[in-house]
Amino acid sequence: MAAVTIDSLLQNPTLLFRPKAKVMLKPPRSLDCSRNRKLPLSRGSCFCSFNPRRTIHVVRASSSETALIGNFDTSSSDDIFYKDIFPVKRIEKVEGKFFIRLDRSKDQHDWQLTVGCSLPGKWILHWGVSYLGDSGSEWDQPPKGMRPPGSIPIKDYAIETPLKKLSEGDIFHEVKIDFNPSSEIAAIHFVLKDEETGAWYQHRGMDFKVPLVDYLEDDGNTVGAKRGFGVWSGALQQFSNVLLKSEASHADSQNNSIESKDSKNKNRCLEGFYEEQSIVKEVSVGNLVSVAVRKSPETGKVIVCLETDIPGDVVVHWGVCRDDAKIWEIPAAPYPPETTVFKNKALRTLLQPKATGNRSGALFTLDEEHFGFLFVLKLDDNTWLKFKENDFYVPLLGTSSVPGQYGQSDITTEEISSKSYTDGIINEIRNLVSGLSSEKSQKTKTKEVQESILQEIEQLAAEAYSIFRSSITTVPEEVVSETETTKPAVKISSGTGTGFEILCQGFNWESHKSGRWYMELKEKASEISSLGFTVIWLPPPTESVSPEGYMPKDLYNLNSRYGTIAELKELVKSLHEVGMKVLGDVVLNHRCAHFKNQNGVWNIFGGRLNWDDRAVVADDPHFQGRGNKSSGDNFHAAPNIDHSQEFVRKDLKEWLGWLREEIGYDGWRLDFVRGFWGGYVKDYLEASEPYFAVGEYWDSLSYTYGEMDHNQDSHRQRIVDWINATNGTAGAFDVTTKGILHSALERCEYWRLSDKKGKPPGVVGWWPSRAVTFIENHDTGSTQGHWRFPGGKEMQGYAYILTHPGTPAVFYDHIFSHHRSEIANLISVRNRNGIHCRSLVKIVKAERDVYAAIIDEKVAMKIGPGYYEPPSGSQRWSLALEGRDYKVWETS
């Protein structure tokens, strides 16, 4: 069989991404430059120990069965029916230099402080000064003439100045501060900030202090050389002889020191110095993982070739699956060399170095019966690499593969700005993504609108996104006048409703106790509607083992602790009459059984849906189901339903349709959606066609040593992944935003409300149209109080969610409390200014004690005790409302 030459699947060398994460400072190394004004620092020299870019070689195929990509030798390249490149990110430590230099300026009269850094990043010098006679550690702002160009005042105590490269070829970002030695300034204080990552660089845990007089005490944070004597005039002269007096009483020294200020001409001299420190910074480095699949004509086996340019020992933790549920299994032998079995659940293979290039790889021989190949990469005990927070997945059936579905599209993707767009455009793009061949019915008028569409698409399945990226055309940028900007077209989508919805949760944990909740709520229907709510979420309607309704039994029995089926219909009718849409709370993940099986286990169901134990998942030992393994997390208090069973899905779709028709529900709140695959939700929603649907995907945020991490991307990614699995047919409660608001308000850390890209840090920052924001519900608050919002700060939370994009949800207990009028006023501002689920947020302040943002250029808001006023300019702002630690303005 003739060998053929093919290009390596690794087309790109290692990519260095923008830095993120932790910073460590090494002990400083000081150089006394007082004798030599030519400091040992040359612009253009590099202190960064970046890894060199790798050369990627072309792989020539051979006939050896032990070769890597080379073993794909065949008489025709058509044998390779799938190949792809996955970009991955890992953390690597990069070392650079941070320097401080004090020297005369060019005119030889003034002096100049220079601060620079050799590491890439968006560097900001956060600095201030202290004056002669100052006590304590407080800073003051420097005189305006001392501030370099581009400086921004921070309140009344500091300045922030960006570090810049002086020329294109420079390695260092630096800033120069000129000052007059005759001024009243005693010291310059600063810290260095990487604005991209939020990392702060300090000196031994304190601010850097550069003293400009000799008498200042060294608090352990002083930098600079020792001073000598010289002749100076001005303020520095005032303390010239204080330290020279060796014999005098304390009282005499106080009196004489004042006299010496005017009588002595001797003065201490400023000395130039240069000091540097090594900085070790954790940065995100890009590598590639390439995969190719072919079918061996000799054996009929499927052969998967995997290789990567990740350096060092790389272990592939892998398995196979038999269907779309992607349940891991161990395939039959043979296995590659250096393979071990891990807990009878997966295999682990150490990748072998390739003869050429800095790559390693392995071959996996599999039977035809397998649907997909699953793997993750293990670099060490604490470092695992996934693809977009999910396991890597490679289809093993030629018809299901989409070449280039991941890698190429992601490598070329640029950051996309968020702009307003309509549901009609988004739905049209979904048709493209799904492989439909419908033509566009609308034309994109501006480049900004097109980029906004791309932002929405980024959140869909990776396969869908790649297909869209490959087909989208460039739209020329046009100038659109302000008068042409219109409100987004209203078109209904189950993930968003109209986009202008405001949700009321119409119950709490105690609502069932009266036995007539439906009738009580009916009496308040007009009142709730008058406050501005458009959608109301009702409690679970079914017969339930628990009185609250979340342990359903007979799904068609709607006589519950909240009232009868007739009362429920009457309530829904009344809500419709006042213009509100109604969501039913449906529990699809689990169901309580009516009977025991022969082993005495409760897993046999009665009523109209009289399922047997085939409807129960097989991997929950409590209920001994005979179905397939769960496609999500198990809820151990009741039998978890196996949604992979066709009869189960058919029955549930009929039930949802019956609820829509018989009761009049307009949509759904979906309980515990972590328990089953979002693709099943998509099936149910497409069958029941709701006006609006929202899922409860709840899990823990990220914490380190009990303190919430600033970066919650992994948490919101899991929620986005679930929405993605539903194909955007449902929104999800933005648990990430609730958690971050908790920490920001409790600890007065309002900087948490901006992510590293200056966007909202929750789901609302990534996929606002599908984020249902809230601060409390029946689980977190009410009498349960599992995660109660910080007391006394509820209105700050509502000021945030009711002015920001997403679909805000307000808890019943807060509506009928002393917060009622404030909530009503916020809803009024939102509706009056047309704020919707895709509105644009510009965060203008996110500091320790204040967060401020401007939404759609129509509404400005701030929360926190700190100061903020919207800028005066072409727009005229008027205060719309204010309360305890919050204010809202609107354009007048």
Secondary structure by P-SEA (a helix, b strand, c coil): cbbbbbcccccccccccccbbbbbbcbbbbbbccccccccccccccccccccbbbbbbbbbccccccccccccccccccccccbbbbbbbbbbbbbbbbbbbbbcccccbbbbbbbbccccbbbbbccccccccccbbbbbccccccccccccccccbbbbbbbcccccccccbbbbbbbccccccbbbbbbbccccccccccccccbbbbccccccccccccccbbbbbbbcccccccccccccccccaaaaaaaaaaacccccbbbbbbbbbbbbbbbbbbbbbbbbbbbbbbcccccbbbbbbbbccccbbbbbccccccccbbbbbbccccccccccccccbbbbbbbbccccccccbbbbbcccccbbbbbbbcccccccccccccbbbbcccccccccccccccccccbbbbbbbcaaaaaaaaaaaaccccccccccccaaaaaaaaaaaccccaaaaaaaaacbbbbcbbbbcccccccccbbbbccccccbbbbbccccccccccccaaaaaaaaaaaaaaacccbbbbccccccccccccccccccccccccccaaaaaaaaaaaaaabbbbbbbccccbbbbccccccccccccccccccccccccccccccccccccccccccccccccccccaaaaaaaaaaaaaaacccccccccccccccccaaaaaaaaaaacccbbbbbcccccccccccccccaaaaaaaaaaaaaaacccbbbcaaaaaaaaaaaaaacccccccccccccccccccccccccccccccccccccccccccccaaaaaaaaaaacccbbbbbcccccccaaaaaaaaaaaaaaaccccbbbbbbccccccccccccccccccccccbbbbccccccccccccccccccccccc
